[in-house]
Amino acid sequence: MKTWVPSDAVADALGDLPGVECVVYDGTSPMPEGVADVEVWIPPLLGVPDVPATLARMTSLRLLQTVTAGVDAYRPHMPQGAVLCNARGVHDAGTAEWAVGAMIAVLREFPAFVDAQRRGEWTYRHTGVLADSTVLILGYGSIGAALERRLAGFEVEVVRVARSARDGVHAMEELPALLPAADVVVLLVPATPDTAGMVDAKFLARMKDGAVLVNAARGGVVDTDALVAELKSGRLRAALDVTAPEPLPEGHPLWTAPGVLITPHVAGSTPASGRRMLRLLRAQLERYLAGEQLINVITEAY
């Protein structure tokens, strides 16, 4: 069973499975031979140059297992008969930890104090604080639950919002009424046609003065121009692990906008994620070989 994997580490984790032939393709090296014979593909974290063309040549593909929760690069181009699975759960710890750290950094003004340290200036002042605030989690799934667990000791009120309502979770339709009370809004929604540009000027205008927008979802969820306008006005602040465009080009106004902390899409890039990824891939391939039900299968409800 020809299996394309993104790294030697993945090949080592899967190579002893019966009948599995691992070929490393990291997306930067030349494409290996035998693309038409690939039955299982595990693409690299940063993707490959031409996903549609690659998938069109994979006429034997039966399973595409991503190493990310997002599958928007692959879903529209899946060959008939192939199953698409994501890495739901793998990056929960890292992403949730980043979100907590990012919101605290912005509220407590850590970036400004770092700048003052570099200048050798003692700039005492009161700052904001996470305690007693309301944190709205938009896109409440496994990462949202992991984030809430990490917020448990910070004395905050958590408001949960998802695509559809369930016990303790508000529906997306309720969002306009919930936004004005939130001190922090954390974006964890998947990239879909419904979420593209959803954080637009109207969305941002509903947020309270001084609120913090934390984006750990995808850059395209946010209207960048509208966010820059709010940041420049000083009314809102933000912490962004993802941007549109991405990578953020030199000279882009987001780099110099006041009140924003930017990290280069690193929230889930941790040793914990790597360990959990290898466990997931091993378990998924064992299920596939045994003809068992796969986990994290992407359906129309994604």
N, C-alpha and C positions, 0 to 999 in steps of 0.2 A: 504494500500500500504506500504509494509515493506521497510523502507529506512534506510540504514546504514549511519551514520554521524560520523565525526571525533571528535566531542567535545560536551560538554553540551551546549556551546554557540550556536552552529549550531542547536542543538535539540530545544533549546528555540526559535530560530528564525523561525523554520519550524513547530513546534509541533502543532500550532493551525490551520494549513491548513487542510481542510476537508479530512478525510480518510487516513491521513499520520501517520504512526506509526514509530517514530524515535527510532533507537537502536544505542547507542554509541559504536563505535569500533575505538580505537585510534592506532591500529597496534601493541601496546605493551601488552595489556591485552589479555587474552585468547579469541579466536574467539567465538562470540556469536552463539547460536543455530539458526537453520533456514536459513543457508546460501543459500539453494536452493530456498527459497521463496523471496529473496531480489530482488525487482524490480528496485530500485534506489540506487546507491552506490556513496557516496562522500568520497573518500579515504583521509586519513590524509596527511598532508604536507610532512612528511618524508617517506610515503609509508608503506607497510606491508611486512612481511618477505618473502612471496612466492606469488607474484602476479599471475603467470601463474596457479598455483594450486588453488588459491582462485577463479579466474575467471572461471576456468573449472567447479567448483562446483556451480556457479551462473547460474543455468539453467533458471531462471525466469527473469534475468537481462534485462532491457530495456533501462536504462540510466545510464551511468557512467559520473559523473561530477567531474573533478579534481579541486583542489584549487590552481593549478599552471598553468602557460602557457605551460610548457612542458608536453607531454603525452607519451614520449618514453617508459616508463615502462609498459604502458597499451595497447598501440595501437596494437602491434603484437599478443596479446592474447585475443582480444575482442570476446565474444561469438556471434554467428550468430543472427542477429535481434536486437542487442543492439547498441545504439548510444553513441558515445564518444564526450564529449564537454570539452573544457578547460576553464581556467579563464582569458582569454585574457582581458587586460585592468585593472584588479584588482591590479596588482603589478607595473603598469606603473610609478606612482608617486615615490614610494620608490626606485625602481631600477634606475630611471633616476636621482634622487637626489643622490643616492650612487655614480653613475658614475661621476657626476660633482665633488662631494667631493673627490673621489678617484684620479681623474686626477689632481686636484689642489694640493692635498696632496703630490703626487709624484713630480709634477713639482716644487712646492715650498719647497720640501725637509722636510716636516713636521716630518716624522719619525726620520730623523737624528737629528733634533732640539729637539725632545722629548728625544732621547737618551742623547744628550748633557745636557739637563735640569736635567736629573736624575744624571748625573755626576757632576753637578754644574759648567758647562763650558759655557762661553760666546763665541760662535763660529760664529762671524759675517762673512758674505760673500754674494755675489750676488747669486741669484737662477734663475731658469727658471720662466716662467710666461705663463699663458693661453692666455692672450691678444695677438692678431696678429697671432695666430697659426691656423693651419688647422686641423679640427677634422673630421675624416672619420668614419661614422657610418655604420658598416657592419651588415646587417640584419635590414633594415629600415622598421619597422612596427609601431605599436602603442607605444611601449616603445621608439623607435627611435624618433618618433614625440614628445613625452613627453620630451625626452632629448634635442632635438633641441629647444623647447620652453624655457627650463631652461638655455640654453646656449646663448639665445638671447641678454642678457646684457653684455656678456663677450668679445665682439668685436673679434669674431672668424669667420672663414669661415667653413661652414659645407658641407661635401661631403657625399651624401647619396648613399648607394649601397644595392640592394636587389636581390632576386633570378632572377627576370625579370625586364626589364626596364619599366619605366613609366615617366610621366612628372616630371622632376626635380630629377629623381632617376636613377642612373646608374645600368646596368646589371652586374651580377657577372663576366661575361667574360671580363669586362673592369677593373677589380680590379688590375691586375698586373701593368697596366700603371698608376693607381691612387695611389698606395701605396707609391712610393718614395717621394711624396710631402706632406704626412700626418705627422703632429707632434704628433698626438694622434690617435690611431686606437681603436675604441670601438666595441667589439664583442657582438652582440645581436641576433645571428642566433639560430634557434631551433636545437636540437640534432636530426639529421637524418643521414642516410648512406652517403648522399652527403657532410655533414658538418663534419663528424668524421675525426679528424686529419687534417683538411684543413689548419690550421695555423701550417705549417711544416717548416722545415729548409729553403726551397726556399721562402716561404711566408715571414718569418722573415728577410731573407737576402735582400728582396726588400724594407724593411722599412728603413727610413733614420736614420743616426747616431743620437743618443740621443732621438729617438722617444719613446713614451710610449704606451704599449699595455694594454688595459683595458678589462678584461674579465668578463662580467656579463651574459654570456650565459650558457655554460656547460663546465666542465673541459675537456671532451673528444674532444672538438673542437680544442684544442691545443696539439701539440706534446710537452709533458713536457720536455723531454730530450733536444730537440732543443732549447726550451726557456731557460732552465737552462744554456746551453752553451752560449747563447747570453748575459744573465745577468752576467755570470762570466767574460765575456770579457769586460763588461762595456759599450758595444755599445748600448744596449737597456735597458729600464726600464719597469716595469709592475705594474699594480694593479689588483689583482685577488680576486674575490669573490667566484670563483669556481676553483677546481683543479682536476687533474687526477693523482693519485687516490684521492678519497674524502670519508671520512675525510683524510686530509693529515697526514700520520703517523709520529710519532716522529722520528727524525733523517733524514727525507727526505731532499735532497739537496736544495729544494725550500725554506725551512725555513731560511737557512743561505745565500742564494744567495744575492748578492748586488743589490740594486736598486729595490727591490720588496716590495710591500705592500700587505699583505694577510689578508682577512677577511673571517670568516667561513660561507659562503653562507647566509649572512644576508641582502642582498640588499633589498629584498622585505618583510622582517620580521619587519613590522612596524604597529602601531595602525591604520594608514590610510588604509593599505592593509586589515586589519581585518574588518574594517567597510565596506569597499567596497565589500569584499568577502561575508559578510552576505547579503548585498543588492542583489548581483548577484544570490546567491543561492535561495533566496526568490523569485526573479523574474523568475528564471529558473523553479522552481517547480510549480509556478503559471501557467506558460506557458504549462508545461507538463500536468498538471491536466486539463487544458482547451482544450487540443488537438491542441495548437497553435505551430507555427514554433519555434523551439528552437534556442538559440543564441550560437555562438562560436562552432558550429558543426565542428568536424575535418573531413576533406575529404582527398582524395588522393593528393590534391594540398598543403597540410600542409607542 
